[in-house]
Amino acid sequence: MRATANPSKKKGTEWESAVVGYLREHHNPGARRNVQMGARDIGDIDGYYLHALEAKAEKEITLASYIAQANKEAIHAGQPFGCAVVKRRMKGVADGYVVRDLRTDVRLVSRLRDMEEALKDADFDRWYDIDEEHREAA
């Protein structure tokens, strides 16, 4: 008789795979699932620019533990930011939540602001084209 796979682990693996598929299509074709490394884990998914990413698909959502884990794994991965991508019940992958603490978000948005200002100063036309390309109504 074959042993049945752990349903929670299967659900988590399916969510990780769905997130990787979404990232490959919309962000980075090289996104991939990471091999688990125990105490020195580097996040579930590699290829989300500048981030160690923890993918979570659990019935009970515990944001504090997800963020603590993502931040710790960002250090292990040598990435400046950690985040959790949390499955939203009864919704597709694009409707999942990307979660980080305010400290991390302020560092990320400050970096974005500074880089935009630098590009605007160095090559306004290029900045303008990129700005137009990425403007999208919420």
Phi and psi in degrees as a GROMACS rama.xvg file:
@    title "Ramachandran Plot"
@    xaxis  label "Phi"
@    yaxis  label "Psi"
@TYPE xy
-80.1212  140.436  ARG-2
-76.9019  139.101  ALA-3
-84.1148  144.852  THR-4
-67.8365  153.165  ALA-5
-63.9923  117.383  ASN-6
-61.376  -34.99  PRO-7
-67.4772  -42.0276  SER-8
-64.696  -40.759  LYS-9
-61.9897  -43.8826  LYS-10
-61.7685  -42.3001  LYS-11
-64.1762  -42.8704  GLY-12
-63.7816  -41.4099  THR-13
-63.0178  -40.2489  GLU-14
-66.2034  -45.3627  TRP-15
-57.2835  -45.2199  GLU-16
-63.7119  -39.6542  SER-17
-64.9865  -42.1453  ALA-18
-64.1783  -43.4089  VAL-19
-59.6333  -45.1714  VAL-20
-58.99  -43.1708  GLY-21
-64.7809  -45.395  TYR-22
-62.719  -40.1499  LEU-23
-62.0232  -38.64  ARG-24
-77.0225  -36.6581  GLU-25
-112.744  -9.1218  HIS-26
-137.868  -56.1866  HIS-27
-149.374  110.777  ASN-28
-60.0714  -17.3129  PRO-29
-92.3451  5.42293  GLY-30
-59.5067  144.939  ALA-31
-156.914  159.846  ARG-32
-76.1348  142.416  ARG-33
-90.5506  153.354  ASN-34
-77.3391  134.265  VAL-35
-67.5274  137.865  GLN-36
-123.072  20.4642  MET-37
67.144  -128.388  GLY-38
-64.2831  -22.9054  ALA-39
-107.159  32.0028  ARG-40
-55.8453  142.144  ASP-41
-112.695  21.0251  ILE-42
98.9377  163.604  GLY-43
-78.049  -32.4239  ASP-44
-133.319  135.142  ILE-45
-107.938  140.784  ASP-46
115.972  7.88687  GLY-47
-98.3684  106.498  TYR-48
-43.1531  125.416  TYR-49
67.194  9.61656  LEU-50
-124.918  147.028  HIS-51
-94.9207  127.72  ALA-52
-116.071  126.268  LEU-53
-101.963  123.533  GLU-54
-99.7711  127.725  ALA-55
-129.697  126.821  LYS-56
-132.776  79.7074  ALA-57
-125.131  149.708  GLU-58
-64.3825  -44.4984  LYS-59
-100.531  116.094  GLU-60
-88.1644  125.977  ILE-61
-123.89  83.5599  THR-62
-56.6959  -43.4673  LEU-63
-57.2023  -44.6152  ALA-64
-70.3646  -35.452  SER-65
-62.4418  -44.9592  TYR-66
-69.0473  -42.9017  ILE-67
-58.5216  -43.3892  ALA-68
-65.5806  -45.8865  GLN-69
-62.8875  -41.7748  ALA-70
-66.0525  -40.3566  ASN-71
-64.1179  -43.3019  LYS-72
-72.0102  -27.6264  GLU-73
-62.2429  -40.8939  ALA-74
-61.6356  -47.701  ILE-75
-60.2685  -36.5821  HIS-76
-83.7222  -8.27799  ALA-77
72.3073  26.3106  GLY-78
-103.324  147.332  GLN-79
-75.912  -17.3033  PRO-80
-135.065  146.232  PHE-81
-121.107  148.444  GLY-82
-153.535  161.125  CYS-83
-114.022  138.633  ALA-84
-108.885  111.404  VAL-85
-106.323  128.042  VAL-86
-66.011  134.114  LYS-87
-94.1769  126.222  ARG-88
-57.2272  136.873  ARG-89
64.6086  21.0697  MET-90
-130.013  162.084  LYS-91
-80.9891  176.161  GLY-92
-60.4837  -38.0181  VAL-93
-64.1049  -18.825  ALA-94
-97.1072  6.37098  ASP-95
-66.3263  164.653  GLY-96
-100.522  133.049  TYR-97
-99.7622  121.095  VAL-98
-125.462  135.656  VAL-99
-149.726  162.738  ARG-100
-76.8015  162.825  ASP-101
-61.0372  -39.4304  LEU-102
-55.7911  -47.0942  ARG-103
-66.6279  -41.7547  THR-104
-64.9573  -40.6592  ASP-105
-63.7943  -40.919  VAL-106
-62.3153  -41.8879  ARG-107
-64.9967  -48.6803  LEU-108
-68.0854  -34.9885  VAL-109
-64.5012  -41.9477  SER-110
-62.336  -44.6049  ARG-111
-59.2157  -46.728  LEU-112
-58.9774  -48.4019  ARG-113
-64.2017  -41.1718  ASP-114
-67.8882  -39.3618  MET-115
-62.6391  -44.6142  GLU-116
-62.0973  -41.2138  GLU-117
-63.1981  -44.1723  ALA-118
-67.2223  -40.88  LEU-119
-59.0073  -42.5796  LYS-120
-67.9008  -39.1989  ASP-121
-80.3303  -37.4467  ALA-122
-155.422  82.8231  ASP-123
-58.1433  -42.7094  PHE-124
-61.3273  -41.7377  ASP-125
-64.3728  -45.2386  ARG-126
-57.644  -44.8461  TRP-127
-62.023  -44.1692  TYR-128
-61.9218  -43.8114  ASP-129
-65.9552  -41.7224  ILE-130
-58.9068  -46.7047  ASP-131
-62.2995  -40.2202  GLU-132
-62.8612  -34.6707  GLU-133
-99.1581  -3.56867  HIS-134
-71.3871  129.911  ARG-135
-154.365  134.966  GLU-136
-66.1828  142.087  ALA-137
